[in-house]
Amino acid sequence: MTFGEALKIRQQNQADDLTVKRATRHYWNQIFIAVLKSWPELVDREIRRVVRTDCKQWAAPISQGCISDAV
């Protein structure tokens, strides 16, 4: 299963859950957009192939504030 496939399932589950408020859905959608904007190749990546070092490499520029304006 790719990250993109899992994301679609997550978003559909969230949309179907009537206990989740609209603002919460919007918040999470903004997070998903930001992640995919800053790591576009993640969509087609197999989830089991995403390892800790990949996440650290992706997060390093973000934690340093290098791409905060781009997202």
HTML snippet that shows the backbone in 3Dmol.js (N, CA, C, O; Angstrom):
<script src="https://3Dmol.org/build/3Dmol-min.js"></script>
<div id="view" style="width:600px;height:400px;position:relative"></div>
<script>
const pdb = `
ATOM      1  N   MET A   1       0.849  -1.173   0.000  1.00  0.00           N
ATOM      2  CA  MET A   1       0.000   0.000   0.000  1.00  0.00           C
ATOM      3  C   MET A   1       0.895   1.237   0.000  1.00  0.00           C
ATOM      4  O   MET A   1       1.851   1.329   0.769  1.00  0.00           O
ATOM      5  N   THR A   2       0.570   2.174  -0.867  1.00  0.00           N
ATOM      6  CA  THR A   2       1.343   3.409  -0.918  1.00  0.00           C
ATOM      7  C   THR A   2       0.817   4.406   0.108  1.00  0.00           C
ATOM      8  O   THR A   2      -0.283   4.260   0.641  1.00  0.00           O
ATOM      9  N   PHE A   3       1.627   5.415   0.365  1.00  0.00           N
ATOM     10  CA  PHE A   3       1.195   6.473   1.275  1.00  0.00           C
ATOM     11  C   PHE A   3      -0.058   7.150   0.730  1.00  0.00           C
ATOM     12  O   PHE A   3      -0.980   7.456   1.486  1.00  0.00           O
ATOM     13  N   GLY A   4      -0.090   7.384  -0.577  1.00  0.00           N
ATOM     14  CA  GLY A   4      -1.252   8.023  -1.194  1.00  0.00           C
ATOM     15  C   GLY A   4      -2.530   7.221  -0.999  1.00  0.00           C
ATOM     16  O   GLY A   4      -3.588   7.788  -0.724  1.00  0.00           O
ATOM     17  N   GLU A   5      -2.434   5.901  -1.140  1.00  0.00           N
ATOM     18  CA  GLU A   5      -3.603   5.040  -0.929  1.00  0.00           C
ATOM     19  C   GLU A   5      -4.060   5.093   0.527  1.00  0.00           C
ATOM     20  O   GLU A   5      -5.253   5.194   0.813  1.00  0.00           O
ATOM     21  N   ALA A   6      -3.099   5.023   1.433  1.00  0.00           N
ATOM     22  CA  ALA A   6      -3.428   5.087   2.863  1.00  0.00           C
ATOM     23  C   ALA A   6      -4.032   6.439   3.223  1.00  0.00           C
ATOM     24  O   ALA A   6      -4.951   6.520   4.039  1.00  0.00           O
ATOM     25  N   LEU A   7      -3.514   7.489   2.614  1.00  0.00           N
ATOM     26  CA  LEU A   7      -4.034   8.827   2.878  1.00  0.00           C
ATOM     27  C   LEU A   7      -5.490   8.945   2.430  1.00  0.00           C
ATOM     28  O   LEU A   7      -6.312   9.528   3.136  1.00  0.00           O
ATOM     29  N   LYS A   8      -5.804   8.398   1.273  1.00  0.00           N
ATOM     30  CA  LYS A   8      -7.194   8.432   0.794  1.00  0.00           C
ATOM     31  C   LYS A   8      -8.123   7.700   1.758  1.00  0.00           C
ATOM     32  O   LYS A   8      -9.225   8.167   2.047  1.00  0.00           O
ATOM     33  N   ILE A   9      -7.671   6.554   2.250  1.00  0.00           N
ATOM     34  CA  ILE A   9      -8.474   5.796   3.217  1.00  0.00           C
ATOM     35  C   ILE A   9      -8.671   6.615   4.485  1.00  0.00           C
ATOM     36  O   ILE A   9      -9.779   6.697   5.015  1.00  0.00           O
ATOM     37  N   ARG A  10      -7.593   7.219   4.967  1.00  0.00           N
ATOM     38  CA  ARG A  10      -7.664   8.032   6.193  1.00  0.00           C
ATOM     39  C   ARG A  10      -8.631   9.200   6.017  1.00  0.00           C
ATOM     40  O   ARG A  10      -9.452   9.476   6.891  1.00  0.00           O
ATOM     41  N   GLN A  11      -8.524   9.876   4.885  1.00  0.00           N
ATOM     42  CA  GLN A  11      -9.398  11.021   4.635  1.00  0.00           C
ATOM     43  C   GLN A  11     -10.861  10.585   4.520  1.00  0.00           C
ATOM     44  O   GLN A  11     -11.754  11.286   4.997  1.00  0.00           O
ATOM     45  N   GLN A  12     -11.108   9.442   3.897  1.00  0.00           N
ATOM     46  CA  GLN A  12     -12.482   8.957   3.777  1.00  0.00           C
ATOM     47  C   GLN A  12     -13.035   8.560   5.140  1.00  0.00           C
ATOM     48  O   GLN A  12     -14.187   8.858   5.455  1.00  0.00           O
ATOM     49  N   ASN A  13     -12.219   7.890   5.947  1.00  0.00           N
ATOM     50  CA  ASN A  13     -12.657   7.524   7.300  1.00  0.00           C
ATOM     51  C   ASN A  13     -12.981   8.768   8.116  1.00  0.00           C
ATOM     52  O   ASN A  13     -13.956   8.798   8.866  1.00  0.00           O
ATOM     53  N   GLN A  14     -12.164   9.775   7.961  1.00  0.00           N
ATOM     54  CA  GLN A  14     -12.385  11.027   8.691  1.00  0.00           C
ATOM     55  C   GLN A  14     -13.667  11.707   8.206  1.00  0.00           C
ATOM     56  O   GLN A  14     -14.434  12.240   9.008  1.00  0.00           O
ATOM     57  N   ALA A  15     -13.892  11.686   6.904  1.00  0.00           N
ATOM     58  CA  ALA A  15     -15.099  12.302   6.348  1.00  0.00           C
ATOM     59  C   ALA A  15     -16.362  11.563   6.797  1.00  0.00           C
ATOM     60  O   ALA A  15     -17.412  12.176   6.990  1.00  0.00           O
ATOM     61  N   ASP A  16     -16.251  10.255   6.959  1.00  0.00           N
ATOM     62  CA  ASP A  16     -17.400   9.445   7.368  1.00  0.00           C
ATOM     63  C   ASP A  16     -17.689   9.522   8.863  1.00  0.00           C
ATOM     64  O   ASP A  16     -18.787   9.176   9.300  1.00  0.00           O
ATOM     65  N   ASP A  17     -16.727   9.968   9.641  1.00  0.00           N
ATOM     66  CA  ASP A  17     -16.877  10.018  11.099  1.00  0.00           C
ATOM     67  C   ASP A  17     -17.582  11.316  11.487  1.00  0.00           C
ATOM     68  O   ASP A  17     -16.987  12.393  11.439  1.00  0.00           O
ATOM     69  N   LEU A  18     -18.830  11.206  11.867  1.00  0.00           N
ATOM     70  CA  LEU A  18     -19.625  12.389  12.194  1.00  0.00           C
ATOM     71  C   LEU A  18     -19.203  13.064  13.492  1.00  0.00           C
ATOM     72  O   LEU A  18     -19.633  14.182  13.776  1.00  0.00           O
ATOM     73  N   THR A  19     -18.367  12.400  14.278  1.00  0.00           N
ATOM     74  CA  THR A  19     -17.900  13.010  15.528  1.00  0.00           C
ATOM     75  C   THR A  19     -16.729  13.959  15.290  1.00  0.00           C
ATOM     76  O   THR A  19     -16.348  14.711  16.188  1.00  0.00           O
ATOM     77  N   VAL A  20     -16.155  13.929  14.085  1.00  0.00           N
ATOM     78  CA  VAL A  20     -15.036  14.819  13.766  1.00  0.00           C
ATOM     79  C   VAL A  20     -15.598  16.141  13.256  1.00  0.00           C
ATOM     80  O   VAL A  20     -16.357  16.174  12.287  1.00  0.00           O
ATOM     81  N   LYS A  21     -15.222  17.213  13.910  1.00  0.00           N
ATOM     82  CA  LYS A  21     -15.729  18.532  13.530  1.00  0.00           C
ATOM     83  C   LYS A  21     -15.098  19.007  12.225  1.00  0.00           C
ATOM     84  O   LYS A  21     -14.010  18.575  11.845  1.00  0.00           O
ATOM     85  N   ARG A  22     -15.806  19.901  11.557  1.00  0.00           N
ATOM     86  CA  ARG A  22     -15.352  20.446  10.283  1.00  0.00           C
ATOM     87  C   ARG A  22     -13.978  21.105  10.419  1.00  0.00           C
ATOM     88  O   ARG A  22     -13.124  20.942   9.548  1.00  0.00           O
ATOM     89  N   ALA A  23     -13.766  21.837  11.489  1.00  0.00           N
ATOM     90  CA  ALA A  23     -12.480  22.509  11.695  1.00  0.00           C
ATOM     91  C   ALA A  23     -11.343  21.501  11.855  1.00  0.00           C
ATOM     92  O   ALA A  23     -10.223  21.744  11.406  1.00  0.00           O
ATOM     93  N   THR A  24     -11.631  20.381  12.490  1.00  0.00           N
ATOM     94  CA  THR A  24     -10.622  19.334  12.658  1.00  0.00           C
ATOM     95  C   THR A  24     -10.276  18.714  11.318  1.00  0.00           C
ATOM     96  O   THR A  24      -9.107  18.471  11.021  1.00  0.00           O
ATOM     97  N   ARG A  25     -11.293  18.459  10.512  1.00  0.00           N
ATOM     98  CA  ARG A  25     -11.046  17.922   9.163  1.00  0.00           C
ATOM     99  C   ARG A  25     -10.191  18.889   8.349  1.00  0.00           C
ATOM    100  O   ARG A  25      -9.244  18.484   7.675  1.00  0.00           O
ATOM    101  N   HIS A  26     -10.535  20.159   8.422  1.00  0.00           N
ATOM    102  CA  HIS A  26      -9.786  21.180   7.693  1.00  0.00           C
ATOM    103  C   HIS A  26      -8.332  21.219   8.165  1.00  0.00           C
ATOM    104  O   HIS A  26      -7.411  21.292   7.352  1.00  0.00           O
ATOM    105  N   TYR A  27      -8.138  21.172   9.463  1.00  0.00           N
ATOM    106  CA  TYR A  27      -6.792  21.187  10.042  1.00  0.00           C
ATOM    107  C   TYR A  27      -5.956  20.029   9.497  1.00  0.00           C
ATOM    108  O   TYR A  27      -4.829  20.228   9.043  1.00  0.00           O
ATOM    109  N   TRP A  28      -6.518  18.818   9.546  1.00  0.00           N
ATOM    110  CA  TRP A  28      -5.767  17.660   9.072  1.00  0.00           C
ATOM    111  C   TRP A  28      -5.536  17.717   7.573  1.00  0.00           C
ATOM    112  O   TRP A  28      -4.477  17.300   7.104  1.00  0.00           O
ATOM    113  N   ASN A  29      -6.486  18.215   6.816  1.00  0.00           N
ATOM    114  CA  ASN A  29      -6.277  18.352   5.373  1.00  0.00           C
ATOM    115  C   ASN A  29      -5.152  19.331   5.077  1.00  0.00           C
ATOM    116  O   ASN A  29      -4.382  19.123   4.139  1.00  0.00           O
ATOM    117  N   GLN A  30      -5.046  20.393   5.863  1.00  0.00           N
ATOM    118  CA  GLN A  30      -3.947  21.341   5.683  1.00  0.00           C
ATOM    119  C   GLN A  30      -2.602  20.675   5.991  1.00  0.00           C
ATOM    120  O   GLN A  30      -1.608  20.931   5.312  1.00  0.00           O
ATOM    121  N   ILE A  31      -2.579  19.836   7.002  1.00  0.00           N
ATOM    122  CA  ILE A  31      -1.346  19.110   7.325  1.00  0.00           C
ATOM    123  C   ILE A  31      -0.975  18.171   6.184  1.00  0.00           C
ATOM    124  O   ILE A  31       0.185  18.124   5.775  1.00  0.00           O
ATOM    125  N   PHE A  32      -1.947  17.423   5.666  1.00  0.00           N
ATOM    126  CA  PHE A  32      -1.674  16.503   4.568  1.00  0.00           C
ATOM    127  C   PHE A  32      -1.162  17.253   3.345  1.00  0.00           C
ATOM    128  O   PHE A  32      -0.232  16.796   2.681  1.00  0.00           O
ATOM    129  N   ILE A  33      -1.757  18.391   3.045  1.00  0.00           N
ATOM    130  CA  ILE A  33      -1.316  19.207   1.911  1.00  0.00           C
ATOM    131  C   ILE A  33       0.121  19.664   2.112  1.00  0.00           C
ATOM    132  O   ILE A  33       0.931  19.598   1.187  1.00  0.00           O
ATOM    133  N   ALA A  34       0.437  20.121   3.305  1.00  0.00           N
ATOM    134  CA  ALA A  34       1.791  20.601   3.597  1.00  0.00           C
ATOM    135  C   ALA A  34       2.819  19.484   3.481  1.00  0.00           C
ATOM    136  O   ALA A  34       3.900  19.684   2.927  1.00  0.00           O
ATOM    137  N   VAL A  35       2.482  18.311   4.000  1.00  0.00           N
ATOM    138  CA  VAL A  35       3.415  17.180   3.916  1.00  0.00           C
ATOM    139  C   VAL A  35       3.650  16.809   2.461  1.00  0.00           C
ATOM    140  O   VAL A  35       4.796  16.621   2.051  1.00  0.00           O
ATOM    141  N   LEU A  36       2.600  16.702   1.685  1.00  0.00           N
ATOM    142  CA  LEU A  36       2.748  16.304   0.289  1.00  0.00           C
ATOM    143  C   LEU A  36       3.432  17.376  -0.547  1.00  0.00           C
ATOM    144  O   LEU A  36       4.117  17.062  -1.520  1.00  0.00           O
ATOM    145  N   LYS A  37       3.252  18.622  -0.178  1.00  0.00           N
ATOM    146  CA  LYS A  37       3.914  19.715  -0.890  1.00  0.00           C
ATOM    147  C   LYS A  37       5.422  19.687  -0.623  1.00  0.00           C
ATOM    148  O   LYS A  37       6.223  19.975  -1.512  1.00  0.00           O
ATOM    149  N   SER A  38       5.791  19.343   0.593  1.00  0.00           N
ATOM    150  CA  SER A  38       7.204  19.327   0.953  1.00  0.00           C
ATOM    151  C   SER A  38       7.873  17.979   0.674  1.00  0.00           C
ATOM    152  O   SER A  38       9.100  17.888   0.687  1.00  0.00           O
ATOM    153  N   TRP A  39       7.090  16.943   0.424  1.00  0.00           N
ATOM    154  CA  TRP A  39       7.633  15.607   0.141  1.00  0.00           C
ATOM    155  C   TRP A  39       6.758  14.950  -0.925  1.00  0.00           C
ATOM    156  O   TRP A  39       6.080  13.964  -0.634  1.00  0.00           O
ATOM    157  N   PRO A  40       6.759  15.478  -2.162  1.00  0.00           N
ATOM    158  CA  PRO A  40       5.831  15.019  -3.196  1.00  0.00           C
ATOM    159  C   PRO A  40       5.993  13.547  -3.590  1.00  0.00           C
ATOM    160  O   PRO A  40       5.011  12.896  -3.947  1.00  0.00           O
ATOM    161  N   GLU A  41       7.205  13.023  -3.529  1.00  0.00           N
ATOM    162  CA  GLU A  41       7.407  11.626  -3.925  1.00  0.00           C
ATOM    163  C   GLU A  41       6.843  10.638  -2.902  1.00  0.00           C
ATOM    164  O   GLU A  41       6.793   9.438  -3.171  1.00  0.00           O
ATOM    165  N   LEU A  42       6.427  11.115  -1.761  1.00  0.00           N
ATOM    166  CA  LEU A  42       5.860  10.253  -0.724  1.00  0.00           C
ATOM    167  C   LEU A  42       4.549   9.612  -1.178  1.00  0.00           C
ATOM    168  O   LEU A  42       4.230   8.503  -0.750  1.00  0.00           O
ATOM    169  N   VAL A  43       3.803  10.276  -2.018  1.00  0.00           N
ATOM    170  CA  VAL A  43       2.491   9.776  -2.457  1.00  0.00           C
ATOM    171  C   VAL A  43       2.596   8.375  -3.052  1.00  0.00           C
ATOM    172  O   VAL A  43       1.764   7.514  -2.766  1.00  0.00           O
ATOM    173  N   ASP A  44       3.605   8.148  -3.871  1.00  0.00           N
ATOM    174  CA  ASP A  44       3.746   6.873  -4.574  1.00  0.00           C
ATOM    175  C   ASP A  44       4.642   5.880  -3.844  1.00  0.00           C
ATOM    176  O   ASP A  44       4.905   4.789  -4.350  1.00  0.00           O
ATOM    177  N   ARG A  45       5.098   6.247  -2.683  1.00  0.00           N
ATOM    178  CA  ARG A  45       6.025   5.393  -1.937  1.00  0.00           C
ATOM    179  C   ARG A  45       5.273   4.360  -1.117  1.00  0.00           C
ATOM    180  O   ARG A  45       4.268   4.671  -0.477  1.00  0.00           O
ATOM    181  N   GLU A  46       5.763   3.133  -1.142  1.00  0.00           N
ATOM    182  CA  GLU A  46       5.200   2.081  -0.303  1.00  0.00           C
ATOM    183  C   GLU A  46       5.426   2.460   1.158  1.00  0.00           C
ATOM    184  O   GLU A  46       6.535   2.833   1.540  1.00  0.00           O
ATOM    185  N   ILE A  47       4.394   2.366   1.960  1.00  0.00           N
ATOM    186  CA  ILE A  47       4.496   2.766   3.365  1.00  0.00           C
ATOM    187  C   ILE A  47       5.590   1.987   4.077  1.00  0.00           C
ATOM    188  O   ILE A  47       6.348   2.550   4.866  1.00  0.00           O
ATOM    189  N   ARG A  48       5.670   0.706   3.799  1.00  0.00           N
ATOM    190  CA  ARG A  48       6.668  -0.108   4.497  1.00  0.00           C
ATOM    191  C   ARG A  48       8.096   0.256   4.107  1.00  0.00           C
ATOM    192  O   ARG A  48       9.044  -0.172   4.765  1.00  0.00           O
ATOM    193  N   ARG A  49       8.259   1.038   3.048  1.00  0.00           N
ATOM    194  CA  ARG A  49       9.589   1.462   2.599  1.00  0.00           C
ATOM    195  C   ARG A  49       9.998   2.821   3.177  1.00  0.00           C
ATOM    196  O   ARG A  49      11.126   3.269   2.970  1.00  0.00           O
ATOM    197  N   VAL A  50       9.104   3.462   3.885  1.00  0.00           N
ATOM    198  CA  VAL A  50       9.428   4.736   4.535  1.00  0.00           C
ATOM    199  C   VAL A  50      10.062   4.401   5.880  1.00  0.00           C
ATOM    200  O   VAL A  50       9.431   3.814   6.759  1.00  0.00           O
ATOM    201  N   VAL A  51      11.325   4.790   6.015  1.00  0.00           N
ATOM    202  CA  VAL A  51      12.064   4.464   7.242  1.00  0.00           C
ATOM    203  C   VAL A  51      12.397   5.736   8.016  1.00  0.00           C
ATOM    204  O   VAL A  51      12.233   6.849   7.517  1.00  0.00           O
ATOM    205  N   ARG A  52      12.857   5.547   9.214  1.00  0.00           N
ATOM    206  CA  ARG A  52      13.149   6.662  10.115  1.00  0.00           C
ATOM    207  C   ARG A  52      14.114   7.674   9.482  1.00  0.00           C
ATOM    208  O   ARG A  52      13.911   8.882   9.608  1.00  0.00           O
ATOM    209  N   THR A  53      15.155   7.191   8.807  1.00  0.00           N
ATOM    210  CA  THR A  53      16.122   8.124   8.212  1.00  0.00           C
ATOM    211  C   THR A  53      15.473   8.976   7.125  1.00  0.00           C
ATOM    212  O   THR A  53      15.825  10.145   6.970  1.00  0.00           O
ATOM    213  N   ASP A  54      14.533   8.410   6.372  1.00  0.00           N
ATOM    214  CA  ASP A  54      13.797   9.192   5.363  1.00  0.00           C
ATOM    215  C   ASP A  54      13.035  10.332   6.032  1.00  0.00           C
ATOM    216  O   ASP A  54      13.054  11.470   5.563  1.00  0.00           O
ATOM    217  N   CYS A  55      12.373  10.011   7.124  1.00  0.00           N
ATOM    218  CA  CYS A  55      11.587  11.018   7.846  1.00  0.00           C
ATOM    219  C   CYS A  55      12.490  12.098   8.434  1.00  0.00           C
ATOM    220  O   CYS A  55      12.146  13.280   8.413  1.00  0.00           O
ATOM    221  N   LYS A  56      13.633  11.695   8.953  1.00  0.00           N
ATOM    222  CA  LYS A  56      14.570  12.672   9.517  1.00  0.00           C
ATOM    223  C   LYS A  56      15.119  13.594   8.434  1.00  0.00           C
ATOM    224  O   LYS A  56      15.249  14.798   8.652  1.00  0.00           O
ATOM    225  N   GLN A  57      15.442  13.033   7.265  1.00  0.00           N
ATOM    226  CA  GLN A  57      15.934  13.859   6.156  1.00  0.00           C
ATOM    227  C   GLN A  57      14.863  14.835   5.689  1.00  0.00           C
ATOM    228  O   GLN A  57      15.167  15.985   5.370  1.00  0.00           O
ATOM    229  N   TRP A  58      13.626  14.388   5.646  1.00  0.00           N
ATOM    230  CA  TRP A  58      12.529  15.268   5.237  1.00  0.00           C
ATOM    231  C   TRP A  58      12.303  16.369   6.272  1.00  0.00           C
ATOM    232  O   TRP A  58      12.059  17.522   5.915  1.00  0.00           O
ATOM    233  N   ALA A  59      12.383  16.012   7.549  1.00  0.00           N
ATOM    234  CA  ALA A  59      12.067  16.961   8.619  1.00  0.00           C
ATOM    235  C   ALA A  59      13.181  17.959   8.902  1.00  0.00           C
ATOM    236  O   ALA A  59      12.915  19.031   9.445  1.00  0.00           O
ATOM    237  N   ALA A  60      14.412  17.636   8.551  1.00  0.00           N
ATOM    238  CA  ALA A  60      15.545  18.508   8.898  1.00  0.00           C
ATOM    239  C   ALA A  60      15.365  19.945   8.401  1.00  0.00           C
ATOM    240  O   ALA A  60      15.479  20.869   9.205  1.00  0.00           O
ATOM    241  N   PRO A  61      15.092  20.174   7.117  1.00  0.00           N
ATOM    242  CA  PRO A  61      14.926  21.562   6.667  1.00  0.00           C
ATOM    243  C   PRO A  61      13.713  22.248   7.294  1.00  0.00           C
ATOM    244  O   PRO A  61      13.729  23.457   7.523  1.00  0.00           O
ATOM    245  N   ILE A  62      12.674  21.482   7.568  1.00  0.00           N
ATOM    246  CA  ILE A  62      11.473  22.048   8.180  1.00  0.00           C
ATOM    247  C   ILE A  62      11.770  22.498   9.602  1.00  0.00           C
ATOM    248  O   ILE A  62      11.360  23.582  10.017  1.00  0.00           O
ATOM    249  N   SER A  63      12.484  21.664  10.343  1.00  0.00           N
ATOM    250  CA  SER A  63      12.784  22.006  11.736  1.00  0.00           C
ATOM    251  C   SER A  63      13.724  23.198  11.835  1.00  0.00           C
ATOM    252  O   SER A  63      13.764  23.882  12.858  1.00  0.00           O
ATOM    253  N   GLN A  64      14.485  23.448  10.764  1.00  0.00           N
ATOM    254  CA  GLN A  64      15.385  24.602  10.739  1.00  0.00           C
ATOM    255  C   GLN A  64      14.696  25.837  10.169  1.00  0.00           C
ATOM    256  O   GLN A  64      15.294  26.911  10.103  1.00  0.00           O
ATOM    257  N   GLY A  65      13.450  25.686   9.760  1.00  0.00           N
ATOM    258  CA  GLY A  65      12.686  26.814   9.239  1.00  0.00           C
ATOM    259  C   GLY A  65      13.015  27.172   7.809  1.00  0.00           C
ATOM    260  O   GLY A  65      12.662  28.256   7.347  1.00  0.00           O
ATOM    261  N   CYS A  66      13.689  26.277   7.094  1.00  0.00           N
ATOM    262  CA  CYS A  66      14.128  26.582   5.735  1.00  0.00           C
ATOM    263  C   CYS A  66      12.995  26.606   4.723  1.00  0.00           C
ATOM    264  O   CYS A  66      13.076  27.334   3.733  1.00  0.00           O
ATOM    265  N   ILE A  67      11.949  25.836   4.941  1.00  0.00           N
ATOM    266  CA  ILE A  67      10.885  25.787   3.938  1.00  0.00           C
ATOM    267  C   ILE A  67       9.525  26.168   4.506  1.00  0.00           C
ATOM    268  O   ILE A  67       8.499  25.906   3.879  1.00  0.00           O
ATOM    269  N   SER A  68       9.504  26.764   5.650  1.00  0.00           N
ATOM    270  CA  SER A  68       8.217  27.085   6.273  1.00  0.00           C
ATOM    271  C   SER A  68       7.377  28.019   5.409  1.00  0.00           C
ATOM    272  O   SER A  68       6.151  27.899   5.394  1.00  0.00           O
ATOM    273  N   ASP A  69       7.999  28.934   4.696  1.00  0.00           N
ATOM    274  CA  ASP A  69       7.241  29.855   3.851  1.00  0.00           C
ATOM    275  C   ASP A  69       6.772  29.198   2.563  1.00  0.00           C
ATOM    276  O   ASP A  69       5.798  29.644   1.955  1.00  0.00           O
ATOM    277  N   ALA A  70       7.460  28.137   2.142  1.00  0.00           N
ATOM    278  CA  ALA A  70       7.114  27.475   0.892  1.00  0.00           C
ATOM    279  C   ALA A  70       5.904  26.572   1.040  1.00  0.00           C
ATOM    280  O   ALA A  70       5.271  26.218   0.046  1.00  0.00           O
ATOM    281  N   VAL A  71       5.576  26.196   2.261  1.00  0.00           N
ATOM    282  CA  VAL A  71       4.488  25.245   2.476  1.00  0.00           C
ATOM    283  C   VAL A  71       3.215  25.934   2.753  1.00  0.00           C
ATOM    284  O   VAL A  71       2.191  25.281   2.958  1.00  0.00           O
TER     285      VAL A  71
END
`;
const viewer = $3Dmol.createViewer("view");
viewer.addModel(pdb, "pdb");
viewer.setStyle({}, {cartoon: {color: "spectrum"}});
viewer.zoomTo();
viewer.render();
</script>
